[in-house]
Amino acid sequence: MAFRICALPVEPFAPFFGAEDAVLARHGILRRTADCRPGYPCRVSLRDAEPGETLLLLNWEHQPADGPYRSRHAIFVREHAVQAAPAVGEVPELLRLRLLSARAFDAHGLMVYADVVHGRELEPALERLLADPRADYVHLHYAKPGCYAARVDRA
């Protein structure tokens, strides 16, 4: 089953790139500086920030379905990130390095299956999840902190 990993769009975050800390605070956003790599995964560029690079730490609604699985969580976005567009079947390095929770949802935003997999073994898990006819899309989460990583659609 062919799949495409989708980054978040840059547009909702771009107005905050370079903003004063007081402006960020009014929106519940914190600026952080990466002190290691890996450790600060950007949901727009699908790259880990380099040490010394600044990121925005904010709350993001990644599952807007109006139902029991509606969800939001903290995410990092590299300041001045460029939106990633992985090719069909491409798994970005930041996902390969981590333990992931893969959650398949139907068209109504209801979870139909979930699995935990190391990013090195992501392709077979995605193929299995997307082969389920009930699955409309998959959300990947970083298993340890639980935060949203990326969406996966059939290609």
C-alpha positions in Angstrom: 0.0 0.0 0.0 1.6 3.3 -1.1 1.6 6.0 1.5 2.7 9.7 1.9 3.8 11.3 5.1 2.5 14.8 5.4 4.0 17.7 7.3 2.0 20.4 8.9 1.6 23.5 6.7 3.9 26.4 7.5 1.3 29.2 7.1 -0.3 29.0 10.6 3.1 29.4 12.2 4.9 31.8 9.9 3.4 35.0 11.6 5.2 34.0 14.8 8.6 33.5 13.3 10.9 36.1 14.8 8.1 37.5 17.0 8.8 39.1 20.3 8.5 36.9 23.3 5.6 39.0 24.6 3.6 38.4 21.4 4.3 34.7 21.6 3.2 34.6 25.2 -0.1 36.1 24.3 -0.7 33.1 22.1 0.6 30.5 24.6 3.8 29.9 22.5 7.3 29.6 24.0 10.6 30.0 22.1 13.1 27.3 22.8 16.7 26.7 21.7 17.8 23.2 20.7 20.6 21.9 22.8 21.0 18.5 21.2 20.2 16.6 18.0 18.0 14.6 17.9 15.6 16.1 20.4 13.6 18.8 18.9 11.5 17.4 16.0 9.9 20.1 13.7 6.4 19.1 12.5 6.7 21.5 9.4 10.1 20.7 8.1 10.1 17.1 9.4 13.7 17.6 10.5 15.3 17.7 13.9 16.6 21.2 14.9 20.3 21.6 15.0 21.9 22.7 18.4 21.6 26.4 18.7 18.6 26.7 16.4 15.4 28.3 17.8 12.0 26.7 17.7 8.4 27.6 18.7 6.8 25.3 21.3 3.0 25.5 21.1 -0.2 23.6 21.4 -1.6 22.3 18.2 -4.9 20.6 17.4 -3.8 17.7 15.2 -7.1 15.7 15.4 -10.0 18.2 14.9 -12.7 15.5 14.4 -15.6 16.4 16.6 -15.7 13.3 18.7 -14.0 11.3 21.4 -10.6 11.3 19.7 -10.4 15.0 19.2 -6.9 15.9 20.3 -4.2 18.5 20.7 -0.8 18.4 22.2 2.5 20.3 22.3 4.6 20.4 19.1 7.9 22.1 18.0 8.2 24.1 14.9 11.6 25.4 13.8 11.6 29.1 13.3 11.7 29.9 9.6 11.0 26.2 8.7 10.2 25.3 5.1 7.4 22.9 4.7 8.5 19.3 3.9 7.0 17.4 1.1 8.2 13.8 1.4 7.9 11.6 -1.7 5.6 8.7 -1.8 7.0 6.0 0.5 9.7 8.3 1.9 10.2 8.2 5.7 12.0 11.3 7.1 15.0 10.6 9.3 13.4 12.1 12.4 10.8 9.4 12.3 13.3 6.6 11.7 15.1 7.5 14.9 12.2 7.2 17.3 9.7 4.8 18.8 6.3 5.7 17.3 2.7 5.1 18.0 0.8 4.7 14.8 -3.0 5.3 15.1 -5.4 4.6 12.2 -8.6 6.6 12.0 -11.7 6.2 9.9 -13.3 9.1 7.9 -15.2 10.2 11.1 -12.1 10.5 13.2 -12.7 7.3 15.1 -9.6 5.1 15.9 -9.9 1.7 14.2 -6.4 0.3 15.1 -3.2 1.3 16.8 0.3 -0.1 17.0 3.7 0.8 18.4 6.7 0.5 16.1 10.2 1.7 15.8 10.7 4.1 13.0 13.2 1.8 11.3 10.3 -0.6 10.8 7.6 1.9 9.9 6.8 0.9 6.3 5.3 -2.5 7.0 3.3 -1.1 9.9 1.9 1.7 7.6 1.1 -0.8 4.9 -0.7 -3.0 7.4 -2.7 -0.1 8.9 -3.7 1.4 5.5 -4.7 -2.0 4.2 -7.6 -2.0 6.6 -10.5 -0.7 4.6 -11.9 1.2 7.6 -8.7 3.3 7.9 -8.9 6.7 6.2 -5.5 8.0 7.5 -2.9 7.4 10.2 -1.5 9.7 12.8 2.1 9.1 14.0 3.0 10.1 17.5 6.3 10.0 19.3 5.6 7.1 21.7 7.5 8.3 24.7 6.2 11.9 25.0 3.0 11.1 23.2 3.0 14.2 21.0 1.8 14.3 17.4 4.5 13.7 14.7 2.9 13.6 11.3 -0.1 12.4 9.3 0.1 9.6 6.8 -2.3 9.2 3.8 -2.6 6.7 1.1 -0.8 7.8 -2.0 
